[in-house]
Amino acid sequence: MSPEYVVGFAKQALETTLLISAPMLGFGLAIGLVVSVFQAVTSIQEMTLTFIPKILAVFLALIIFFPWMLRYLVDFTVRLMVSIPSVIG
């Protein structure tokens, strides 16, 4: 196993992690921004107001994107398993 292979695999793993987490982070960011603007407009200074909408948004994103995330992770795992014989041999 060459260092180039290890670096390439680490790069693919990090890209996969970022791509899989992006929908949930994006939903949480968008809802957080909307709630923050709402708080600024209405002068509500309650810090805990943002938690429940963010949790619900992330959960909703997980439900919506779970089939795609699962398919992507399974494809990544299959590619990894298929490449094992060429790395060992």
PyMOL Python script that loads the backbone (N, CA, C, O; Angstrom):
from pymol import cmd

cmd.read_pdbstr("""\
ATOM      1  N   MET A   1       0.854  -1.170   0.000  1.00  0.00           N
ATOM      2  CA  MET A   1       0.000   0.000   0.000  1.00  0.00           C
ATOM      3  C   MET A   1       0.902   1.235   0.000  1.00  0.00           C
ATOM      4  O   MET A   1       1.720   1.434   0.899  1.00  0.00           O
ATOM      5  N   SER A   2       0.731   2.034  -1.009  1.00  0.00           N
ATOM      6  CA  SER A   2       1.589   3.205  -1.156  1.00  0.00           C
ATOM      7  C   SER A   2       1.014   4.399  -0.393  1.00  0.00           C
ATOM      8  O   SER A   2      -0.182   4.453  -0.104  1.00  0.00           O
ATOM      9  N   PRO A   3       1.880   5.343  -0.080  1.00  0.00           N
ATOM     10  CA  PRO A   3       1.395   6.554   0.598  1.00  0.00           C
ATOM     11  C   PRO A   3       0.373   7.330  -0.243  1.00  0.00           C
ATOM     12  O   PRO A   3      -0.527   7.968   0.303  1.00  0.00           O
ATOM     13  N   GLU A   4       0.515   7.271  -1.566  1.00  0.00           N
ATOM     14  CA  GLU A   4      -0.436   7.963  -2.433  1.00  0.00           C
ATOM     15  C   GLU A   4      -1.834   7.370  -2.292  1.00  0.00           C
ATOM     16  O   GLU A   4      -2.829   8.096  -2.312  1.00  0.00           O
ATOM     17  N   TYR A   5      -1.904   6.041  -2.150  1.00  0.00           N
ATOM     18  CA  TYR A   5      -3.202   5.386  -1.981  1.00  0.00           C
ATOM     19  C   TYR A   5      -3.841   5.804  -0.662  1.00  0.00           C
ATOM     20  O   TYR A   5      -5.038   6.085  -0.606  1.00  0.00           O
ATOM     21  N   VAL A   6      -3.048   5.844   0.386  1.00  0.00           N
ATOM     22  CA  VAL A   6      -3.575   6.223   1.700  1.00  0.00           C
ATOM     23  C   VAL A   6      -4.076   7.665   1.680  1.00  0.00           C
ATOM     24  O   VAL A   6      -5.144   7.960   2.215  1.00  0.00           O
ATOM     25  N   VAL A   7      -3.315   8.553   1.068  1.00  0.00           N
ATOM     26  CA  VAL A   7      -3.728   9.953   0.973  1.00  0.00           C
ATOM     27  C   VAL A   7      -4.995  10.073   0.123  1.00  0.00           C
ATOM     28  O   VAL A   7      -5.905  10.829   0.463  1.00  0.00           O
ATOM     29  N   GLY A   8      -5.050   9.332  -0.974  1.00  0.00           N
ATOM     30  CA  GLY A   8      -6.245   9.352  -1.822  1.00  0.00           C
ATOM     31  C   GLY A   8      -7.466   8.831  -1.094  1.00  0.00           C
ATOM     32  O   GLY A   8      -8.555   9.394  -1.208  1.00  0.00           O
ATOM     33  N   PHE A   9      -7.282   7.746  -0.338  1.00  0.00           N
ATOM     34  CA  PHE A   9      -8.400   7.198   0.429  1.00  0.00           C
ATOM     35  C   PHE A   9      -8.852   8.181   1.505  1.00  0.00           C
ATOM     36  O   PHE A   9     -10.052   8.371   1.703  1.00  0.00           O
ATOM     37  N   ALA A  10      -7.907   8.805   2.201  1.00  0.00           N
ATOM     38  CA  ALA A  10      -8.262   9.785   3.232  1.00  0.00           C
ATOM     39  C   ALA A  10      -9.011  10.966   2.615  1.00  0.00           C
ATOM     40  O   ALA A  10      -9.961  11.478   3.207  1.00  0.00           O
ATOM     41  N   LYS A  11      -8.587  11.395   1.436  1.00  0.00           N
ATOM     42  CA  LYS A  11      -9.265  12.493   0.737  1.00  0.00           C
ATOM     43  C   LYS A  11     -10.696  12.103   0.383  1.00  0.00           C
ATOM     44  O   LYS A  11     -11.624  12.887   0.582  1.00  0.00           O
ATOM     45  N   GLN A  12     -10.875  10.888  -0.141  1.00  0.00           N
ATOM     46  CA  GLN A  12     -12.226  10.419  -0.475  1.00  0.00           C
ATOM     47  C   GLN A  12     -13.100  10.311   0.771  1.00  0.00           C
ATOM     48  O   GLN A  12     -14.280  10.658   0.734  1.00  0.00           O
ATOM     49  N   ALA A  13     -12.526   9.834   1.867  1.00  0.00           N
ATOM     50  CA  ALA A  13     -13.289   9.686   3.109  1.00  0.00           C
ATOM     51  C   ALA A  13     -13.726  11.048   3.640  1.00  0.00           C
ATOM     52  O   ALA A  13     -14.864  11.201   4.084  1.00  0.00           O
ATOM     53  N   LEU A  14     -12.843  12.029   3.601  1.00  0.00           N
ATOM     54  CA  LEU A  14     -13.207  13.374   4.063  1.00  0.00           C
ATOM     55  C   LEU A  14     -14.252  14.024   3.157  1.00  0.00           C
ATOM     56  O   LEU A  14     -15.180  14.675   3.638  1.00  0.00           O
ATOM     57  N   GLU A  15     -14.098  13.843   1.846  1.00  0.00           N
ATOM     58  CA  GLU A  15     -15.086  14.388   0.917  1.00  0.00           C
ATOM     59  C   GLU A  15     -16.450  13.747   1.142  1.00  0.00           C
ATOM     60  O   GLU A  15     -17.475  14.427   1.108  1.00  0.00           O
ATOM     61  N   THR A  16     -16.459  12.439   1.372  1.00  0.00           N
ATOM     62  CA  THR A  16     -17.714  11.735   1.633  1.00  0.00           C
ATOM     63  C   THR A  16     -18.355  12.242   2.916  1.00  0.00           C
ATOM     64  O   THR A  16     -19.565  12.460   2.964  1.00  0.00           O
ATOM     65  N   THR A  17     -17.554  12.428   3.948  1.00  0.00           N
ATOM     66  CA  THR A  17     -18.077  12.930   5.220  1.00  0.00           C
ATOM     67  C   THR A  17     -18.687  14.317   5.055  1.00  0.00           C
ATOM     68  O   THR A  17     -19.777  14.581   5.562  1.00  0.00           O
ATOM     69  N   LEU A  18     -17.995  15.196   4.353  1.00  0.00           N
ATOM     70  CA  LEU A  18     -18.514  16.550   4.136  1.00  0.00           C
ATOM     71  C   LEU A  18     -19.784  16.538   3.291  1.00  0.00           C
ATOM     72  O   LEU A  18     -20.729  17.276   3.569  1.00  0.00           O
ATOM     73  N   LEU A  19     -19.801  15.701   2.262  1.00  0.00           N
ATOM     74  CA  LEU A  19     -20.959  15.638   1.383  1.00  0.00           C
ATOM     75  C   LEU A  19     -22.178  15.063   2.095  1.00  0.00           C
ATOM     76  O   LEU A  19     -23.299  15.518   1.870  1.00  0.00           O
ATOM     77  N   ILE A  20     -21.968  14.074   2.944  1.00  0.00           N
ATOM     78  CA  ILE A  20     -23.075  13.456   3.672  1.00  0.00           C
ATOM     79  C   ILE A  20     -23.628  14.408   4.732  1.00  0.00           C
ATOM     80  O   ILE A  20     -24.837  14.432   4.966  1.00  0.00           O
ATOM     81  N   SER A  21     -22.775  15.179   5.367  1.00  0.00           N
ATOM     82  CA  SER A  21     -23.245  16.069   6.438  1.00  0.00           C
ATOM     83  C   SER A  21     -23.780  17.404   5.919  1.00  0.00           C
ATOM     84  O   SER A  21     -24.448  18.122   6.663  1.00  0.00           O
ATOM     85  N   ALA A  22     -23.506  17.749   4.678  1.00  0.00           N
ATOM     86  CA  ALA A  22     -23.885  19.060   4.141  1.00  0.00           C
ATOM     87  C   ALA A  22     -25.389  19.354   4.180  1.00  0.00           C
ATOM     88  O   ALA A  22     -25.761  20.462   4.566  1.00  0.00           O
ATOM     89  N   PRO A  23     -26.270  18.424   3.800  1.00  0.00           N
ATOM     90  CA  PRO A  23     -27.702  18.778   3.838  1.00  0.00           C
ATOM     91  C   PRO A  23     -28.194  19.138   5.237  1.00  0.00           C
ATOM     92  O   PRO A  23     -28.942  20.101   5.402  1.00  0.00           O
ATOM     93  N   MET A  24     -27.784  18.379   6.235  1.00  0.00           N
ATOM     94  CA  MET A  24     -28.242  18.661   7.595  1.00  0.00           C
ATOM     95  C   MET A  24     -27.651  19.966   8.117  1.00  0.00           C
ATOM     96  O   MET A  24     -28.342  20.747   8.771  1.00  0.00           O
ATOM     97  N   LEU A  25     -26.386  20.198   7.832  1.00  0.00           N
ATOM     98  CA  LEU A  25     -25.764  21.454   8.250  1.00  0.00           C
ATOM     99  C   LEU A  25     -26.398  22.647   7.537  1.00  0.00           C
ATOM    100  O   LEU A  25     -26.596  23.702   8.140  1.00  0.00           O
ATOM    101  N   GLY A  26     -26.714  22.480   6.262  1.00  0.00           N
ATOM    102  CA  GLY A  26     -27.351  23.555   5.505  1.00  0.00           C
ATOM    103  C   GLY A  26     -28.733  23.899   6.038  1.00  0.00           C
ATOM    104  O   GLY A  26     -29.077  25.072   6.182  1.00  0.00           O
ATOM    105  N   PHE A  27     -29.533  22.858   6.334  1.00  0.00           N
ATOM    106  CA  PHE A  27     -30.860  23.112   6.899  1.00  0.00           C
ATOM    107  C   PHE A  27     -30.736  23.814   8.245  1.00  0.00           C
ATOM    108  O   PHE A  27     -31.456  24.777   8.510  1.00  0.00           O
ATOM    109  N   GLY A  28     -29.831  23.343   9.094  1.00  0.00           N
ATOM    110  CA  GLY A  28     -29.641  23.966  10.402  1.00  0.00           C
ATOM    111  C   GLY A  28     -29.184  25.406  10.284  1.00  0.00           C
ATOM    112  O   GLY A  28     -29.635  26.271  11.035  1.00  0.00           O
ATOM    113  N   LEU A  29     -28.288  25.665   9.340  1.00  0.00           N
ATOM    114  CA  LEU A  29     -27.804  27.028   9.113  1.00  0.00           C
ATOM    115  C   LEU A  29     -28.927  27.942   8.638  1.00  0.00           C
ATOM    116  O   LEU A  29     -29.068  29.064   9.125  1.00  0.00           O
ATOM    117  N   ALA A  30     -29.718  27.465   7.693  1.00  0.00           N
ATOM    118  CA  ALA A  30     -30.807  28.286   7.158  1.00  0.00           C
ATOM    119  C   ALA A  30     -31.842  28.608   8.233  1.00  0.00           C
ATOM    120  O   ALA A  30     -32.270  29.755   8.360  1.00  0.00           O
ATOM    121  N   ILE A  31     -32.239  27.609   8.999  1.00  0.00           N
ATOM    122  CA  ILE A  31     -33.230  27.844  10.049  1.00  0.00           C
ATOM    123  C   ILE A  31     -32.648  28.754  11.130  1.00  0.00           C
ATOM    124  O   ILE A  31     -33.349  29.627  11.642  1.00  0.00           O
ATOM    125  N   GLY A  32     -31.389  28.561  11.479  1.00  0.00           N
ATOM    126  CA  GLY A  32     -30.749  29.432  12.464  1.00  0.00           C
ATOM    127  C   GLY A  32     -30.723  30.877  12.008  1.00  0.00           C
ATOM    128  O   GLY A  32     -30.946  31.790  12.803  1.00  0.00           O
ATOM    129  N   LEU A  33     -30.451  31.085  10.731  1.00  0.00           N
ATOM    130  CA  LEU A  33     -30.439  32.444  10.184  1.00  0.00           C
ATOM    131  C   LEU A  33     -31.832  33.067  10.224  1.00  0.00           C
ATOM    132  O   LEU A  33     -31.984  34.229  10.602  1.00  0.00           O
ATOM    133  N   VAL A  34     -32.840  32.300   9.837  1.00  0.00           N
ATOM    134  CA  VAL A  34     -34.217  32.811   9.849  1.00  0.00           C
ATOM    135  C   VAL A  34     -34.648  33.163  11.272  1.00  0.00           C
ATOM    136  O   VAL A  34     -35.232  34.223  11.500  1.00  0.00           O
ATOM    137  N   VAL A  35     -34.363  32.285  12.221  1.00  0.00           N
ATOM    138  CA  VAL A  35     -34.747  32.546  13.613  1.00  0.00           C
ATOM    139  C   VAL A  35     -33.978  33.748  14.156  1.00  0.00           C
ATOM    140  O   VAL A  35     -34.542  34.552  14.898  1.00  0.00           O
ATOM    141  N   SER A  36     -32.716  33.884  13.805  1.00  0.00           N
ATOM    142  CA  SER A  36     -31.932  35.035  14.270  1.00  0.00           C
ATOM    143  C   SER A  36     -32.480  36.348  13.723  1.00  0.00           C
ATOM    144  O   SER A  36     -32.561  37.341  14.445  1.00  0.00           O
ATOM    145  N   VAL A  37     -32.855  36.350  12.452  1.00  0.00           N
ATOM    146  CA  VAL A  37     -33.453  37.557  11.873  1.00  0.00           C
ATOM    147  C   VAL A  37     -34.784  37.856  12.564  1.00  0.00           C
ATOM    148  O   VAL A  37     -35.082  39.012  12.865  1.00  0.00           O
ATOM    149  N   PHE A  38     -35.581  36.818  12.813  1.00  0.00           N
ATOM    150  CA  PHE A  38     -36.854  36.997  13.521  1.00  0.00           C
ATOM    151  C   PHE A  38     -36.619  37.585  14.909  1.00  0.00           C
ATOM    152  O   PHE A  38     -37.348  38.479  15.340  1.00  0.00           O
ATOM    153  N   GLN A  39     -35.605  37.083  15.606  1.00  0.00           N
ATOM    154  CA  GLN A  39     -35.296  37.608  16.938  1.00  0.00           C
ATOM    155  C   GLN A  39     -34.837  39.062  16.868  1.00  0.00           C
ATOM    156  O   GLN A  39     -35.197  39.869  17.724  1.00  0.00           O
ATOM    157  N   ALA A  40     -34.053  39.393  15.863  1.00  0.00           N
ATOM    158  CA  ALA A  40     -33.575  40.774  15.732  1.00  0.00           C
ATOM    159  C   ALA A  40     -34.720  41.726  15.410  1.00  0.00           C
ATOM    160  O   ALA A  40     -34.771  42.843  15.925  1.00  0.00           O
ATOM    161  N   VAL A  41     -35.634  41.280  14.561  1.00  0.00           N
ATOM    162  CA  VAL A  41     -36.756  42.135  14.168  1.00  0.00           C
ATOM    163  C   VAL A  41     -37.711  42.357  15.333  1.00  0.00           C
ATOM    164  O   VAL A  41     -38.218  43.463  15.524  1.00  0.00           O
ATOM    165  N   THR A  42     -37.957  41.305  16.113  1.00  0.00           N
ATOM    166  CA  THR A  42     -38.930  41.416  17.206  1.00  0.00           C
ATOM    167  C   THR A  42     -38.288  41.767  18.542  1.00  0.00           C
ATOM    168  O   THR A  42     -38.989  41.879  19.547  1.00  0.00           O
ATOM    169  N   SER A  43     -36.985  41.940  18.572  1.00  0.00           N
ATOM    170  CA  SER A  43     -36.237  42.268  19.794  1.00  0.00           C
ATOM    171  C   SER A  43     -36.384  41.217  20.893  1.00  0.00           C
ATOM    172  O   SER A  43     -36.319  41.535  22.080  1.00  0.00           O
ATOM    173  N   ILE A  44     -36.579  39.975  20.488  1.00  0.00           N
ATOM    174  CA  ILE A  44     -36.615  38.873  21.453  1.00  0.00           C
ATOM    175  C   ILE A  44     -35.171  38.437  21.684  1.00  0.00           C
ATOM    176  O   ILE A  44     -34.456  38.141  20.727  1.00  0.00           O
ATOM    177  N   GLN A  45     -34.741  38.396  22.927  1.00  0.00           N
ATOM    178  CA  GLN A  45     -33.355  38.052  23.242  1.00  0.00           C
ATOM    179  C   GLN A  45     -33.240  36.688  23.922  1.00  0.00           C
ATOM    180  O   GLN A  45     -32.327  36.472  24.719  1.00  0.00           O
ATOM    181  N   GLU A  46     -34.135  35.788  23.623  1.00  0.00           N
ATOM    182  CA  GLU A  46     -34.117  34.460  24.229  1.00  0.00           C
ATOM    183  C   GLU A  46     -33.140  33.567  23.457  1.00  0.00           C
ATOM    184  O   GLU A  46     -33.352  33.293  22.276  1.00  0.00           O
ATOM    185  N   MET A  47     -32.081  33.116  24.116  1.00  0.00           N
ATOM    186  CA  MET A  47     -31.041  32.327  23.456  1.00  0.00           C
ATOM    187  C   MET A  47     -31.498  30.902  23.144  1.00  0.00           C
ATOM    188  O   MET A  47     -31.016  30.294  22.187  1.00  0.00           O
ATOM    189  N   THR A  48     -32.415  30.368  23.935  1.00  0.00           N
ATOM    190  CA  THR A  48     -32.839  28.981  23.734  1.00  0.00           C
ATOM    191  C   THR A  48     -33.889  28.845  22.639  1.00  0.00           C
ATOM    192  O   THR A  48     -34.273  27.726  22.298  1.00  0.00           O
ATOM    193  N   LEU A  49     -34.357  29.948  22.086  1.00  0.00           N
ATOM    194  CA  LEU A  49     -35.395  29.907  21.061  1.00  0.00           C
ATOM    195  C   LEU A  49     -34.920  29.216  19.782  1.00  0.00           C
ATOM    196  O   LEU A  49     -35.742  28.665  19.050  1.00  0.00           O
ATOM    197  N   THR A  50     -33.645  29.232  19.501  1.00  0.00           N
ATOM    198  CA  THR A  50     -33.148  28.669  18.244  1.00  0.00           C
ATOM    199  C   THR A  50     -32.959  27.158  18.292  1.00  0.00           C
ATOM    200  O   THR A  50     -32.867  26.530  17.237  1.00  0.00           O
ATOM    201  N   PHE A  51     -32.899  26.560  19.456  1.00  0.00           N
ATOM    202  CA  PHE A  51     -32.553  25.145  19.542  1.00  0.00           C
ATOM    203  C   PHE A  51     -33.603  24.221  18.934  1.00  0.00           C
ATOM    204  O   PHE A  51     -33.263  23.358  18.125  1.00  0.00           O
ATOM    205  N   ILE A  52     -34.853  24.382  19.300  1.00  0.00           N
ATOM    206  CA  ILE A  52     -35.906  23.479  18.827  1.00  0.00           C
ATOM    207  C   ILE A  52     -36.087  23.568  17.312  1.00  0.00           C
ATOM    208  O   ILE A  52     -36.151  22.522  16.665  1.00  0.00           O
ATOM    209  N   PRO A  53     -36.173  24.756  16.709  1.00  0.00           N
ATOM    210  CA  PRO A  53     -36.289  24.796  15.243  1.00  0.00           C
ATOM    211  C   PRO A  53     -35.088  24.167  14.535  1.00  0.00           C
ATOM    212  O   PRO A  53     -35.255  23.505  13.511  1.00  0.00           O
ATOM    213  N   LYS A  54     -33.883  24.367  15.068  1.00  0.00           N
ATOM    214  CA  LYS A  54     -32.705  23.768  14.444  1.00  0.00           C
ATOM    215  C   LYS A  54     -32.744  22.252  14.548  1.00  0.00           C
ATOM    216  O   LYS A  54     -32.440  21.554  13.581  1.00  0.00           O
ATOM    217  N   ILE A  55     -33.115  21.741  15.706  1.00  0.00           N
ATOM    218  CA  ILE A  55     -33.199  20.289  15.885  1.00  0.00           C
ATOM    219  C   ILE A  55     -34.230  19.705  14.929  1.00  0.00           C
ATOM    220  O   ILE A  55     -33.980  18.679  14.296  1.00  0.00           O
ATOM    221  N   LEU A  56     -35.382  20.348  14.822  1.00  0.00           N
ATOM    222  CA  LEU A  56     -36.416  19.865  13.911  1.00  0.00           C
ATOM    223  C   LEU A  56     -35.961  19.939  12.452  1.00  0.00           C
ATOM    224  O   LEU A  56     -36.254  19.038  11.666  1.00  0.00           O
ATOM    225  N   ALA A  57     -35.254  20.998  12.089  1.00  0.00           N
ATOM    226  CA  ALA A  57     -34.770  21.144  10.713  1.00  0.00           C
ATOM    227  C   ALA A  57     -33.745  20.070  10.374  1.00  0.00           C
ATOM    228  O   ALA A  57     -33.784  19.495   9.285  1.00  0.00           O
ATOM    229  N   VAL A  58     -32.838  19.798  11.289  1.00  0.00           N
ATOM    230  CA  VAL A  58     -31.828  18.764  11.044  1.00  0.00           C
ATOM    231  C   VAL A  58     -32.497  17.396  10.956  1.00  0.00           C
ATOM    232  O   VAL A  58     -32.128  16.585  10.106  1.00  0.00           O
ATOM    233  N   PHE A  59     -33.461  17.130  11.811  1.00  0.00           N
ATOM    234  CA  PHE A  59     -34.183  15.864  11.768  1.00  0.00           C
ATOM    235  C   PHE A  59     -34.961  15.731  10.458  1.00  0.00           C
ATOM    236  O   PHE A  59     -34.982  14.655   9.860  1.00  0.00           O
ATOM    237  N   LEU A  60     -35.600  16.812  10.008  1.00  0.00           N
ATOM    238  CA  LEU A  60     -36.320  16.800   8.740  1.00  0.00           C
ATOM    239  C   LEU A  60     -35.364  16.554   7.569  1.00  0.00           C
ATOM    240  O   LEU A  60     -35.680  15.787   6.660  1.00  0.00           O
ATOM    241  N   ALA A  61     -34.211  17.197   7.592  1.00  0.00           N
ATOM    242  CA  ALA A  61     -33.215  16.977   6.541  1.00  0.00           C
ATOM    243  C   ALA A  61     -32.730  15.536   6.556  1.00  0.00           C
ATOM    244  O   ALA A  61     -32.506  14.948   5.499  1.00  0.00           O
ATOM    245  N   LEU A  62     -32.567  14.965   7.733  1.00  0.00           N
ATOM    246  CA  LEU A  62     -32.150  13.569   7.837  1.00  0.00           C
ATOM    247  C   LEU A  62     -33.198  12.654   7.221  1.00  0.00           C
ATOM    248  O   LEU A  62     -32.856  11.714   6.503  1.00  0.00           O
ATOM    249  N   ILE A  63     -34.460  12.916   7.493  1.00  0.00           N
ATOM    250  CA  ILE A  63     -35.531  12.094   6.923  1.00  0.00           C
ATOM    251  C   ILE A  63     -35.578  12.244   5.401  1.00  0.00           C
ATOM    252  O   ILE A  63     -35.729  11.253   4.685  1.00  0.00           O
ATOM    253  N   ILE A  64     -35.452  13.460   4.912  1.00  0.00           N
ATOM    254  CA  ILE A  64     -35.545  13.704   3.470  1.00  0.00           C
ATOM    255  C   ILE A  64     -34.355  13.104   2.728  1.00  0.00           C
ATOM    256  O   ILE A  64     -34.533  12.458   1.696  1.00  0.00           O
ATOM    257  N   PHE A  65     -33.145  13.311   3.243  1.00  0.00           N
ATOM    258  CA  PHE A  65     -31.937  12.918   2.521  1.00  0.00           C
ATOM    259  C   PHE A  65     -31.399  11.540   2.897  1.00  0.00           C
ATOM    260  O   PHE A  65     -30.393  11.109   2.334  1.00  0.00           O
ATOM    261  N   PHE A  66     -32.038  10.838   3.831  1.00  0.00           N
ATOM    262  CA  PHE A  66     -31.499   9.556   4.279  1.00  0.00           C
ATOM    263  C   PHE A  66     -31.349   8.534   3.152  1.00  0.00           C
ATOM    264  O   PHE A  66     -30.314   7.870   3.100  1.00  0.00           O
ATOM    265  N   PRO A  67     -32.323   8.365   2.244  1.00  0.00           N
ATOM    266  CA  PRO A  67     -32.114   7.386   1.164  1.00  0.00           C
ATOM    267  C   PRO A  67     -30.887   7.703   0.310  1.00  0.00           C
ATOM    268  O   PRO A  67     -30.118   6.806  -0.035  1.00  0.00           O
ATOM    269  N   TRP A  68     -30.708   8.980  -0.029  1.00  0.00           N
ATOM    270  CA  TRP A  68     -29.536   9.361  -0.817  1.00  0.00           C
ATOM    271  C   TRP A  68     -28.251   9.132  -0.031  1.00  0.00           C
ATOM    272  O   TRP A  68     -27.268   8.632  -0.578  1.00  0.00           O
ATOM    273  N   MET A  69     -28.256   9.497   1.256  1.00  0.00           N
ATOM    274  CA  MET A  69     -27.066   9.325   2.087  1.00  0.00           C
ATOM    275  C   MET A  69     -26.692   7.853   2.206  1.00  0.00           C
ATOM    276  O   MET A  69     -25.519   7.493   2.102  1.00  0.00           O
ATOM    277  N   LEU A  70     -27.690   7.007   2.424  1.00  0.00           N
ATOM    278  CA  LEU A  70     -27.437   5.574   2.550  1.00  0.00           C
ATOM    279  C   LEU A  70     -26.880   5.005   1.256  1.00  0.00           C
ATOM    280  O   LEU A  70     -25.919   4.236   1.280  1.00  0.00           O
ATOM    281  N   ARG A  71     -27.478   5.379   0.117  1.00  0.00           N
ATOM    282  CA  ARG A  71     -27.002   4.894  -1.179  1.00  0.00           C
ATOM    283  C   ARG A  71     -25.565   5.346  -1.430  1.00  0.00           C
ATOM    284  O   ARG A  71     -24.747   4.569  -1.923  1.00  0.00           O
ATOM    285  N   TYR A  72     -25.254   6.599  -1.094  1.00  0.00           N
ATOM    286  CA  TYR A  72     -23.901   7.124  -1.302  1.00  0.00           C
ATOM    287  C   TYR A  72     -22.886   6.391  -0.424  1.00  0.00           C
ATOM    288  O   TYR A  72     -21.801   6.037  -0.885  1.00  0.00           O
ATOM    289  N   LEU A  73     -23.241   6.167   0.839  1.00  0.00           N
ATOM    290  CA  LEU A  73     -22.326   5.466   1.743  1.00  0.00           C
ATOM    291  C   LEU A  73     -22.140   4.011   1.349  1.00  0.00           C
ATOM    292  O   LEU A  73     -21.037   3.477   1.464  1.00  0.00           O
ATOM    293  N   VAL A  74     -23.205   3.359   0.884  1.00  0.00           N
ATOM    294  CA  VAL A  74     -23.082   1.970   0.429  1.00  0.00           C
ATOM    295  C   VAL A  74     -22.193   1.903  -0.804  1.00  0.00           C
ATOM    296  O   VAL A  74     -21.346   1.015  -0.900  1.00  0.00           O
ATOM    297  N   ASP A  75     -22.366   2.821  -1.751  1.00  0.00           N
ATOM    298  CA  ASP A  75     -21.500   2.852  -2.936  1.00  0.00           C
ATOM    299  C   ASP A  75     -20.040   3.080  -2.549  1.00  0.00           C
ATOM    300  O   ASP A  75     -19.144   2.442  -3.100  1.00  0.00           O
ATOM    301  N   PHE A  76     -19.803   3.982  -1.611  1.00  0.00           N
ATOM    302  CA  PHE A  76     -18.436   4.237  -1.149  1.00  0.00           C
ATOM    303  C   PHE A  76     -17.840   2.983  -0.512  1.00  0.00           C
ATOM    304  O   PHE A  76     -16.684   2.643  -0.767  1.00  0.00           O
ATOM    305  N   THR A  77     -18.625   2.301   0.310  1.00  0.00           N
ATOM    306  CA  THR A  77     -18.144   1.092   0.976  1.00  0.00           C
ATOM    307  C   THR A  77     -17.870  -0.013  -0.030  1.00  0.00           C
ATOM    308  O   THR A  77     -16.874  -0.726   0.092  1.00  0.00           O
ATOM    309  N   VAL A  78     -18.736  -0.167  -1.017  1.00  0.00           N
ATOM    310  CA  VAL A  78     -18.523  -1.192  -2.046  1.00  0.00           C
ATOM    311  C   VAL A  78     -17.250  -0.896  -2.826  1.00  0.00           C
ATOM    312  O   VAL A  78     -16.459  -1.803  -3.086  1.00  0.00           O
ATOM    313  N   ARG A  79     -17.043   0.371  -3.204  1.00  0.00           N
ATOM    314  CA  ARG A  79     -15.800   0.728  -3.909  1.00  0.00           C
ATOM    315  C   ARG A  79     -14.576   0.423  -3.055  1.00  0.00           C
ATOM    316  O   ARG A  79     -13.554  -0.037  -3.562  1.00  0.00           O
ATOM    317  N   LEU A  80     -14.687   0.680  -1.767  1.00  0.00           N
ATOM    318  CA  LEU A  80     -13.580   0.399  -0.856  1.00  0.00           C
ATOM    319  C   LEU A  80     -13.311  -1.095  -0.774  1.00  0.00           C
ATOM    320  O   LEU A  80     -12.158  -1.521  -0.847  1.00  0.00           O
ATOM    321  N   MET A  81     -14.358  -1.892  -0.623  1.00  0.00           N
ATOM    322  CA  MET A  81     -14.191  -3.341  -0.508  1.00  0.00           C
ATOM    323  C   MET A  81     -13.666  -3.954  -1.802  1.00  0.00           C
ATOM    324  O   MET A  81     -12.862  -4.885  -1.766  1.00  0.00           O
ATOM    325  N   VAL A  82     -14.112  -3.441  -2.935  1.00  0.00           N
ATOM    326  CA  VAL A  82     -13.648  -3.960  -4.221  1.00  0.00           C
ATOM    327  C   VAL A  82     -12.176  -3.641  -4.432  1.00  0.00           C
ATOM    328  O   VAL A  82     -11.468  -4.411  -5.082  1.00  0.00           O
ATOM    329  N   SER A  83     -11.705  -2.530  -3.901  1.00  0.00           N
ATOM    330  CA  SER A  83     -10.307  -2.140  -4.110  1.00  0.00           C
ATOM    331  C   SER A  83      -9.338  -2.845  -3.164  1.00  0.00           C
ATOM    332  O   SER A  83      -8.126  -2.741  -3.349  1.00  0.00           O
ATOM    333  N   ILE A  84      -9.838  -3.553  -2.164  1.00  0.00           N
ATOM    334  CA  ILE A  84      -8.949  -4.215  -1.200  1.00  0.00           C
ATOM    335  C   ILE A  84      -8.022  -5.237  -1.860  1.00  0.00           C
ATOM    336  O   ILE A  84      -6.828  -5.228  -1.561  1.00  0.00           O
ATOM    337  N   PRO A  85      -8.512  -6.124  -2.749  1.00  0.00           N
ATOM    338  CA  PRO A  85      -7.583  -7.094  -3.353  1.00  0.00           C
ATOM    339  C   PRO A  85      -6.441  -6.448  -4.138  1.00  0.00           C
ATOM    340  O   PRO A  85      -5.319  -6.955  -4.126  1.00  0.00           O
ATOM    341  N   SER A  86      -6.713  -5.346  -4.812  1.00  0.00           N
ATOM    342  CA  SER A  86      -5.640  -4.701  -5.573  1.00  0.00           C
ATOM    343  C   SER A  86      -4.620  -4.040  -4.653  1.00  0.00           C
ATOM    344  O   SER A  86      -3.461  -3.875  -5.036  1.00  0.00           O
ATOM    345  N   VAL A  87      -5.029  -3.663  -3.459  1.00  0.00           N
ATOM    346  CA  VAL A  87      -4.104  -3.045  -2.511  1.00  0.00           C
ATOM    347  C   VAL A  87      -3.231  -4.110  -1.862  1.00  0.00           C
ATOM    348  O   VAL A  87      -2.031  -3.908  -1.677  1.00  0.00           O
ATOM    349  N   ILE A  88      -3.829  -5.230  -1.520  1.00  0.00           N
ATOM    350  CA  ILE A  88      -3.083  -6.301  -0.853  1.00  0.00           C
ATOM    351  C   ILE A  88      -2.142  -6.998  -1.826  1.00  0.00           C
ATOM    352  O   ILE A  88      -0.988  -7.276  -1.500  1.00  0.00           O
ATOM    353  N   GLY A  89      -2.648  -7.274  -3.021  1.00  0.00           N
ATOM    354  CA  GLY A  89      -1.869  -8.054  -3.983  1.00  0.00           C
ATOM    355  C   GLY A  89      -0.975  -7.251  -4.773  1.00  0.00           C
ATOM    356  O   GLY A  89      -0.258  -7.779  -5.623  1.00  0.00           O
TER     357      GLY A  89
END
""", "prot")
cmd.dss("prot")
cmd.show_as("cartoon", "prot")
cmd.util.cbc("prot")
cmd.orient("prot")
